[in-house]
């Protein structure tokens, strides 16, 4: 009788241990499934909806400060059209950036960086892209500067509150220009006007300083890091009010 009780107790303990082991395995399986789904969702979001970039220069100060991180809406311009005043991220049209020297990383660091880039938490290719503000759309005539030092688009002078100028300077561009934006292209400028190598200063490149719309990755809509710089990024519709009507009237 004692032997039967001992055997029954042993069987119960064994069954309990098996249940605990099976429960632990199911828990680990569920964690793995959640992790894989999260990675896939992050990849899809990064590929088709939004992704992160960091700011590599001072050309967009004070709207964007060097090393800020921004979130970019990749539905622009494929789904949502570009507008004047949008802050956009675009691939180098050719000749805007110096040749990049690849930095060799330890294998483990490179693997971690690759994974973070895969899910959109890192942007190792930020140095291959530029961030500027759209001033001219296809067909626009962009001219600077009038007697007040303002730039105009399609004959409409712009009041640009986002522009940073050196102390005592009133002209929004050091150099004058008069350009008509070609089809499927953009005229872009940095907000830090006296410290931005933008469309004005890339006339010697193959595309004469214009940016093909197909090179646009998306529109930046929020500063995500550091927390102290968090801000929505607008496109200042009041600044460009009337420009579109002037363009239509010119047609």
PEVENTA-V321295 format. One record per pair of residues at least 12 apart in sequence whose ideal C-beta (glycine too) atoms are under 10 Angstrom apart, sorted by the first residue. I is the first residue (numbers start at 1). J is the second residue. D is the distance in whole Angstrom. If there is no record, write none. Layout:
# PEVENTA-V321295
{{I | J | D} {I | J | D}}
This chain:
# PEVENTA-V321295
{{38 | 119 | 8} {39 | 115 | 8} {39 | 118 | 8} {39 | 119 | 6} {40 | 119 | 9} {41 | 119 | 9} {42 | 116 | 10} {42 | 118 | 8} {42 | 119 | 4} {42 | 120 | 6} {42 | 121 | 8} {43 | 118 | 6} {43 | 119 | 6} {43 | 120 | 7} {44 | 120 | 10} {45 | 74 | 9} {45 | 119 | 9} {45 | 120 | 6} {46 | 74 | 8} {46 | 117 | 8} {46 | 118 | 8} {46 | 119 | 6} {46 | 120 | 3} {46 | 121 | 9} {46 | 123 | 10} {47 | 74 | 8} {47 | 118 | 10} {47 | 120 | 8} {48 | 74 | 6} {48 | 75 | 8} {48 | 78 | 9} {48 | 79 | 10} {49 | 72 | 10} {49 | 73 | 8} {49 | 74 | 6} {49 | 75 | 7} {49 | 120 | 9} {49 | 218 | 9} {50 | 71 | 5} {50 | 72 | 6} {50 | 73 | 6} {50 | 74 | 6} {50 | 75 | 9} {50 | 120 | 8} {50 | 218 | 8} {50 | 221 | 8} {50 | 222 | 9} {51 | 70 | 10} {51 | 71 | 8} {51 | 72 | 6} {51 | 73 | 9} {51 | 74 | 6} {51 | 89 | 9} {51 | 117 | 9} {51 | 119 | 10} {51 | 120 | 5} {51 | 121 | 10} {51 | 123 | 7} {51 | 217 | 8} {51 | 218 | 7} {52 | 69 | 6} {52 | 70 | 7} {52 | 71 | 6} {52 | 72 | 7} {52 | 116 | 10} {52 | 117 | 10} {52 | 120 | 6} {52 | 121 | 7} {52 | 122 | 8} {52 | 123 | 5} {52 | 126 | 9} {52 | 224 | 7} {52 | 225 | 8} {53 | 68 | 9} {53 | 69 | 7} {53 | 70 | 6} {53 | 71 | 8} {53 | 72 | 6} {53 | 89 | 5} {53 | 123 | 5} {53 | 125 | 8} {53 | 126 | 5} {53 | 127 | 10} {53 | 129 | 6} {53 | 131 | 7} {53 | 217 | 8} {53 | 218 | 9} {53 | 220 | 8} {53 | 224 | 10} {54 | 66 | 9} {54 | 67 | 6} {54 | 68 | 7} {54 | 69 | 5} {54 | 70 | 8} {54 | 122 | 9} {54 | 123 | 6} {54 | 124 | 10} {54 | 126 | 5} {54 | 127 | 9} {54 | 129 | 10} {54 | 131 | 10} {54 | 224 | 10} {54 | 225 | 8} {55 | 67 | 6} {55 | 68 | 5} {55 | 69 | 8} {55 | 70 | 7} {55 | 89 | 10} {55 | 126 | 8} {55 | 131 | 6} {55 | 220 | 9} {55 | 223 | 9} {55 | 229 | 10} {56 | 97 | 9} {56 | 123 | 10} {56 | 126 | 6} {56 | 127 | 5} {56 | 128 | 10} {56 | 129 | 8} {56 | 130 | 8} {56 | 131 | 8} {57 | 97 | 10} {57 | 127 | 10} {57 | 130 | 8} {57 | 131 | 8} {57 | 190 | 8} {57 | 192 | 9} {57 | 195 | 8} {57 | 196 | 8} {57 | 197 | 9} {58 | 164 | 9} {58 | 190 | 9} {58 | 191 | 10} {58 | 192 | 6} {58 | 195 | 6} {58 | 196 | 8} {59 | 130 | 8} {59 | 131 | 8} {59 | 132 | 7} {59 | 133 | 10} {59 | 164 | 10} {59 | 189 | 9} {59 | 190 | 4} {59 | 191 | 8} {59 | 192 | 5} {59 | 193 | 9} {59 | 195 | 6} {59 | 196 | 4} {59 | 197 | 7} {59 | 198 | 7} {60 | 87 | 7} {60 | 130 | 10} {60 | 131 | 6} {60 | 132 | 7} {60 | 133 | 7} {60 | 162 | 9} {60 | 164 | 9} {60 | 189 | 10} {60 | 190 | 5} {60 | 191 | 5} {60 | 192 | 6} {60 | 195 | 10} {60 | 196 | 8} {60 | 198 | 10} {60 | 220 | 9} {60 | 233 | 10} {61 | 164 | 6} {61 | 190 | 8} {61 | 191 | 7} {61 | 192 | 5} {61 | 195 | 8} {61 | 196 | 9} {62 | 162 | 8} {62 | 163 | 10} {62 | 164 | 6} {62 | 191 | 7} {62 | 192 | 8} {63 | 87 | 7} {63 | 131 | 9} {63 | 133 | 8} {63 | 162 | 6} {63 | 163 | 9} {63 | 164 | 8} {63 | 190 | 9} {63 | 191 | 5} {63 | 192 | 9} {63 | 220 | 9} {63 | 223 | 9} {63 | 231 | 9} {63 | 233 | 7} {63 | 234 | 10} {64 | 87 | 7} {64 | 131 | 7} {64 | 133 | 10} {64 | 190 | 9} {64 | 191 | 8} {64 | 192 | 9} {64 | 220 | 8} {64 | 223 | 7} {64 | 229 | 8} {64 | 231 | 9} {64 | 233 | 8} {65 | 223 | 9} {65 | 226 | 9} {65 | 229 | 6} {67 | 225 | 9} {67 | 226 | 8} {67 | 229 | 10} {68 | 131 | 10} {68 | 220 | 10} {68 | 223 | 5} {68 | 224 | 8} {68 | 225 | 7} {68 | 226 | 7} {68 | 229 | 6} {68 | 230 | 10} {68 | 231 | 9} {69 | 122 | 10} {69 | 123 | 8} {69 | 126 | 9} {69 | 222 | 10} {69 | 223 | 7} {69 | 224 | 5} {69 | 225 | 4} {69 | 226 | 8} {69 | 229 | 9} {70 | 87 | 8} {70 | 89 | 8} {70 | 123 | 9} {70 | 126 | 10} {70 | 131 | 7} {70 | 218 | 10} {70 | 219 | 10} {70 | 220 | 4} {70 | 221 | 8} {70 | 222 | 7} {70 | 223 | 6} {70 | 224 | 7} {70 | 225 | 9} {70 | 229 | 10} {70 | 231 | 10} {70 | 233 | 7} {71 | 120 | 10} {71 | 218 | 9} {71 | 220 | 7} {71 | 221 | 6} {71 | 222 | 5} {71 | 223 | 8} {71 | 224 | 5} {71 | 225 | 10} {71 | 233 | 9} {72 | 87 | 9} {72 | 88 | 8} {72 | 89 | 5} {72 | 123 | 9} {72 | 129 | 9} {72 | 131 | 9} {72 | 216 | 10} {72 | 217 | 6} {72 | 218 | 4} {72 | 219 | 7} {72 | 220 | 5} {72 | 221 | 7} {72 | 222 | 9} {72 | 233 | 10} {73 | 86 | 10} {73 | 88 | 10} {73 | 89 | 10} {73 | 217 | 10} {73 | 218 | 5} {73 | 219 | 5} {73 | 220 | 8} {73 | 221 | 5} {73 | 222 | 9} {74 | 89 | 9} {74 | 216 | 9} {74 | 217 | 6} {74 | 218 | 4} {74 | 219 | 9} {75 | 218 | 7} {75 | 219 | 8} {76 | 88 | 8} {76 | 89 | 10} {76 | 216 | 7} {76 | 217 | 9} {76 | 218 | 5} {76 | 219 | 4} {76 | 220 | 10} {76 | 221 | 9} {77 | 134 | 10} {77 | 186 | 10} {77 | 213 | 6} {77 | 214 | 9} {77 | 216 | 6} {77 | 217 | 10} {77 | 218 | 8} {77 | 219 | 8} {78 | 213 | 10} {78 | 214 | 10} {78 | 216 | 9} {78 | 218 | 9} {80 | 218 | 10} {80 | 219 | 8} {81 | 137 | 9} {81 | 213 | 10} {82 | 134 | 6} {82 | 137 | 7} {82 | 138 | 10} {82 | 186 | 7} {82 | 213 | 7} {82 | 216 | 7} {82 | 218 | 10} {82 | 219 | 7} {82 | 235 | 9} {83 | 134 | 7} {83 | 137 | 8} {83 | 219 | 9} {83 | 235 | 5} {83 | 236 | 10} {83 | 237 | 8} {83 | 240 | 8} {83 | 244 | 9} {84 | 133 | 9} {84 | 134 | 6} {84 | 135 | 6} {84 | 136 | 7} {84 | 137 | 6} {84 | 140 | 8} {84 | 142 | 10} {84 | 153 | 7} {84 | 158 | 9} {84 | 186 | 9} {84 | 187 | 10} {84 | 235 | 7} {84 | 236 | 9} {84 | 237 | 9} {84 | 239 | 8} {84 | 240 | 4} {84 | 241 | 10} {84 | 243 | 6} {84 | 244 | 8} {84 | 247 | 10} {85 | 133 | 7} {85 | 134 | 6} {85 | 135 | 8} {85 | 158 | 9} {85 | 160 | 9} {85 | 162 | 8} {85 | 233 | 10} {85 | 234 | 8} {85 | 235 | 3} {85 | 236 | 5} {85 | 237 | 7} {85 | 238 | 9} {85 | 239 | 6} {85 | 240 | 5} {85 | 243 | 10} {86 | 132 | 10} {86 | 133 | 7} {86 | 134 | 5} {86 | 135 | 10} {86 | 137 | 10} {86 | 186 | 9} {86 | 188 | 9} {86 | 216 | 9} {86 | 218 | 10} {86 | 219 | 5} {86 | 220 | 8} {86 | 221 | 9} {86 | 233 | 9} {86 | 234 | 9} {86 | 235 | 5} {86 | 236 | 10} {87 | 131 | 7} {87 | 132 | 7} {87 | 133 | 5} {87 | 134 | 8} {87 | 162 | 9} {87 | 188 | 9} {87 | 191 | 9} {87 | 219 | 7} {87 | 220 | 4} {87 | 221 | 8} {87 | 233 | 5} {87 | 234 | 9} {87 | 235 | 7} {88 | 129 | 10} {88 | 130 | 9} {88 | 131 | 7} {88 | 132 | 7} {88 | 133 | 8} {88 | 134 | 6} {88 | 186 | 8} {88 | 188 | 7} {88 | 211 | 8} {88 | 213 | 10} {88 | 215 | 9} {88 | 216 | 5} {88 | 217 | 8} {88 | 218 | 7} {88 | 219 | 6} {88 | 220 | 7} {88 | 235 | 10} {89 | 123 | 10} {89 | 126 | 9} {89 | 129 | 5} {89 | 130 | 7} {89 | 131 | 5} {89 | 132 | 9} {89 | 215 | 10} {89 | 216 | 7} {89 | 217 | 5} {89 | 218 | 6} {89 | 219 | 8} {89 | 220 | 6} {90 | 129 | 6} {90 | 130 | 6} {90 | 131 | 8} {90 | 132 | 8} {90 | 134 | 10} {90 | 186 | 8} {90 | 188 | 8} {90 | 211 | 6} {90 | 212 | 8} {90 | 213 | 9} {90 | 214 | 9} {90 | 215 | 5} {90 | 216 | 5} {90 | 217 | 6} {90 | 218 | 9} {91 | 125 | 9} {91 | 128 | 7} {91 | 129 | 6} {91 | 130 | 8} {91 | 211 | 9} {91 | 212 | 9} {91 | 214 | 9} {91 | 215 | 5} {91 | 216 | 8} {91 | 217 | 7} {92 | 127 | 10} {92 | 128 | 6} {92 | 129 | 7} {92 | 130 | 6} {92 | 202 | 10} {92 | 205 | 9} {92 | 211 | 9} {92 | 215 | 8} {93 | 130 | 9} {93 | 185 | 9} {93 | 186 | 10} {93 | 199 | 10} {93 | 202 | 8} {93 | 205 | 7} {93 | 206 | 8} {93 | 207 | 5} {93 | 208 | 10} {93 | 209 | 9} {93 | 210 | 8} {93 | 211 | 5} {93 | 212 | 6} {93 | 214 | 10} {93 | 215 | 6} {94 | 202 | 9} {94 | 205 | 6} {94 | 206 | 5} {94 | 207 | 7} {94 | 212 | 10} {94 | 215 | 9} {95 | 202 | 7} {95 | 204 | 7} {95 | 205 | 4} {95 | 206 | 6} {95 | 207 | 8} {95 | 209 | 10} {96 | 129 | 10} {96 | 130 | 6} {96 | 132 | 10} {96 | 197 | 7} {96 | 198 | 9} {96 | 199 | 9} {96 | 201 | 9} {96 | 202 | 5} {96 | 205 | 6} {96 | 207 | 9} {96 | 209 | 9} {96 | 211 | 9} {97 | 127 | 8} {97 | 128 | 7} {97 | 129 | 9} {97 | 130 | 7} {97 | 197 | 9} {98 | 127 | 10} {100 | 125 | 10} {100 | 127 | 6} {100 | 128 | 7} {103 | 124 | 10} {105 | 124 | 10} {110 | 124 | 10} {125 | 217 | 10} {129 | 215 | 9} {129 | 217 | 7} {130 | 188 | 8} {130 | 190 | 9} {130 | 196 | 10} {130 | 197 | 9} {130 | 198 | 8} {130 | 211 | 8} {130 | 215 | 9} {130 | 217 | 10} {131 | 188 | 9} {131 | 190 | 8} {131 | 191 | 10} {131 | 217 | 10} {131 | 220 | 7} {132 | 186 | 9} {132 | 187 | 9} {132 | 188 | 4} {132 | 189 | 6} {132 | 190 | 5} {132 | 191 | 9} {132 | 196 | 7} {132 | 197 | 10} {132 | 198 | 5} {132 | 199 | 8} {132 | 211 | 8} {133 | 160 | 9} {133 | 162 | 7} {133 | 163 | 9} {133 | 188 | 6} {133 | 189 | 6} {133 | 190 | 7} {133 | 191 | 6} {133 | 196 | 10} {133 | 198 | 9} {133 | 220 | 10} {133 | 233 | 10} {133 | 235 | 8} {133 | 236 | 9} {134 | 181 | 10} {134 | 186 | 5} {134 | 187 | 8} {134 | 188 | 6} {134 | 189 | 9} {134 | 211 | 9} {134 | 213 | 10} {134 | 216 | 9} {134 | 219 | 9} {134 | 235 | 8} {134 | 240 | 10} {135 | 151 | 7} {135 | 153 | 7} {135 | 158 | 8} {135 | 160 | 9} {135 | 179 | 10} {135 | 181 | 9} {135 | 186 | 8} {135 | 187 | 5} {135 | 188 | 6} {135 | 189 | 5} {135 | 198 | 9} {135 | 199 | 8} {135 | 239 | 10} {135 | 240 | 9} {135 | 243 | 10} {136 | 151 | 10} {136 | 153 | 6} {136 | 154 | 9} {136 | 179 | 7} {136 | 180 | 8} {136 | 181 | 4} {136 | 185 | 9} {136 | 186 | 7} {136 | 187 | 3} {136 | 188 | 8} {136 | 189 | 9} {136 | 199 | 8} {136 | 210 | 9} {136 | 243 | 9} {136 | 247 | 10} {137 | 153 | 9} {137 | 154 | 10} {137 | 181 | 6} {137 | 185 | 9} {137 | 186 | 7} {137 | 187 | 8} {137 | 213 | 9} {137 | 240 | 10} {137 | 243 | 9} {137 | 244 | 9} {137 | 247 | 8} {138 | 180 | 9} {138 | 181 | 5} {138 | 182 | 7} {138 | 183 | 5} {138 | 184 | 6} {138 | 185 | 6} {138 | 186 | 8} {138 | 187 | 10} {138 | 210 | 9} {138 | 213 | 8} {138 | 247 | 10} {139 | 154 | 9} {139 | 180 | 7} {139 | 181 | 6} {139 | 182 | 8} {139 | 183 | 7} {139 | 185 | 10} {139 | 247 | 6} {139 | 248 | 10} {139 | 250 | 8} {139 | 251 | 8} {140 | 153 | 5} {140 | 154 | 6} {140 | 179 | 9} {140 | 180 | 7} {140 | 181 | 5} {140 | 185 | 10} {140 | 186 | 9} {140 | 187 | 7} {140 | 243 | 7} {140 | 244 | 9} {140 | 246 | 9} {140 | 247 | 6} {140 | 250 | 9} {141 | 153 | 7} {141 | 154 | 6} {141 | 155 | 7} {141 | 178 | 7} {141 | 179 | 7} {141 | 180 | 5} {141 | 181 | 8} {141 | 187 | 10} {141 | 246 | 9} {141 | 247 | 9} {141 | 250 | 8} {142 | 154 | 9} {142 | 158 | 10} {142 | 177 | 7} {142 | 178 | 8} {142 | 179 | 5} {142 | 180 | 8} {142 | 181 | 7} {142 | 187 | 5} {142 | 189 | 9} {142 | 199 | 8} {142 | 200 | 10} {143 | 155 | 8} {143 | 157 | 10} {143 | 176 | 8} {143 | 177 | 7} {143 | 178 | 5} {143 | 179 | 8} {143 | 180 | 10} {144 | 158 | 9} {144 | 171 | 8} {144 | 172 | 6} {144 | 173 | 5} {144 | 174 | 10} {144 | 175 | 8} {144 | 176 | 6} {144 | 177 | 6} {144 | 178 | 8} {144 | 179 | 9} {144 | 189 | 9} {144 | 193 | 10} {144 | 200 | 8} {145 | 157 | 10} {145 | 170 | 9} {145 | 171 | 5} {145 | 172 | 6} {145 | 173 | 6} {145 | 174 | 9} {145 | 175 | 9} {145 | 176 | 6} {145 | 177 | 9} {146 | 158 | 10} {146 | 171 | 10} {146 | 172 | 10} {146 | 176 | 10} {148 | 170 | 7} {148 | 171 | 9} {148 | 172 | 10} {149 | 165 | 9} {149 | 169 | 8} {149 | 170 | 4} {149 | 171 | 4} {149 | 172 | 6} {149 | 173 | 8} {150 | 163 | 10} {150 | 170 | 9} {150 | 171 | 8} {150 | 172 | 6} {150 | 173 | 10} {151 | 163 | 9} {151 | 171 | 9} {151 | 172 | 5} {151 | 173 | 6} {151 | 176 | 10} {151 | 177 | 9} {151 | 189 | 8} {151 | 193 | 9} {152 | 178 | 10} {152 | 243 | 9} {152 | 246 | 9} {153 | 181 | 9} {153 | 187 | 9} {153 | 239 | 10} {153 | 240 | 7} {153 | 242 | 9} {153 | 243 | 5} {153 | 244 | 9} {153 | 246 | 8} {153 | 247 | 8} {154 | 180 | 10} {154 | 240 | 10} {154 | 242 | 9} {154 | 243 | 5} {154 | 244 | 8} {154 | 245 | 9} {154 | 246 | 4} {154 | 247 | 5} {154 | 248 | 9} {154 | 249 | 8} {154 | 250 | 6} {155 | 242 | 9} {155 | 243 | 9} {155 | 246 | 6} {155 | 247 | 9} {155 | 249 | 9} {155 | 250 | 8} {156 | 239 | 10} {156 | 240 | 8} {156 | 241 | 8} {156 | 242 | 5} {156 | 243 | 5} {156 | 244 | 9} {156 | 245 | 9} {156 | 246 | 5} {156 | 247 | 9} {157 | 242 | 10} {157 | 243 | 10} {158 | 172 | 8} {158 | 236 | 9} {158 | 239 | 6} {158 | 240 | 7} {158 | 241 | 10} {158 | 242 | 10} {158 | 243 | 8} {159 | 172 | 10} {159 | 236 | 9} {159 | 238 | 8} {159 | 239 | 6} {159 | 241 | 10} {160 | 172 | 6} {160 | 189 | 9} {160 | 191 | 8} {160 | 193 | 9} {160 | 236 | 8} {160 | 239 | 6} {160 | 240 | 10} {161 | 191 | 10} {161 | 236 | 7} {161 | 238 | 9} {161 | 239 | 7} {162 | 191 | 5} {162 | 192 | 10} {162 | 193 | 10} {162 | 233 | 10} {162 | 234 | 9} {162 | 235 | 10} {162 | 236 | 6} {162 | 239 | 8} {163 | 189 | 9} {163 | 190 | 9} {163 | 191 | 6} {163 | 192 | 8} {163 | 193 | 6} {163 | 194 | 10} {163 | 239 | 10} {164 | 190 | 9} {164 | 191 | 6} {164 | 192 | 5} {164 | 193 | 7} {164 | 194 | 8} {164 | 195 | 8} {164 | 196 | 9} {165 | 192 | 9} {165 | 193 | 6} {165 | 194 | 7} {166 | 192 | 10} {166 | 193 | 9} {166 | 194 | 5} {166 | 195 | 9} {169 | 193 | 9} {169 | 194 | 7} {171 | 193 | 9} {171 | 194 | 9} {172 | 189 | 9} {172 | 193 | 6} {172 | 194 | 9} {173 | 189 | 8} {173 | 193 | 6} {173 | 194 | 8} {173 | 196 | 10} {173 | 198 | 10} {173 | 200 | 6} {174 | 193 | 7} {174 | 194 | 6} {174 | 200 | 9} {174 | 201 | 10} {175 | 200 | 6} {175 | 201 | 8} {176 | 200 | 10} {177 | 199 | 9} {177 | 200 | 6} {177 | 201 | 10} {177 | 203 | 9} {177 | 209 | 9} {179 | 199 | 8} {179 | 200 | 9} {179 | 203 | 9} {179 | 208 | 9} {179 | 209 | 8} {179 | 210 | 8} {180 | 210 | 10} {181 | 199 | 9} {181 | 210 | 6} {181 | 211 | 10} {182 | 207 | 9} {182 | 208 | 9} {182 | 210 | 6} {182 | 212 | 9} {183 | 212 | 10} {183 | 213 | 9} {184 | 210 | 9} {184 | 211 | 10} {184 | 212 | 6} {184 | 213 | 5} {184 | 214 | 7} {185 | 199 | 10} {185 | 207 | 7} {185 | 208 | 9} {185 | 209 | 10} {185 | 210 | 4} {185 | 211 | 6} {185 | 212 | 6} {185 | 213 | 7} {185 | 214 | 10} {185 | 215 | 9} {186 | 199 | 8} {186 | 210 | 7} {186 | 211 | 5} {186 | 212 | 8} {186 | 213 | 6} {186 | 215 | 9} {186 | 216 | 7} {187 | 199 | 5} {187 | 200 | 9} {187 | 209 | 8} {187 | 210 | 6} {187 | 211 | 8} {188 | 200 | 10} {188 | 202 | 10} {188 | 209 | 9} {188 | 210 | 9} {188 | 211 | 6} {188 | 216 | 9} {189 | 201 | 10} {197 | 209 | 10} {198 | 211 | 9} {199 | 211 | 7} {219 | 233 | 8} {219 | 235 | 8} {220 | 233 | 5} {221 | 233 | 5} {221 | 234 | 9} {221 | 235 | 9}}
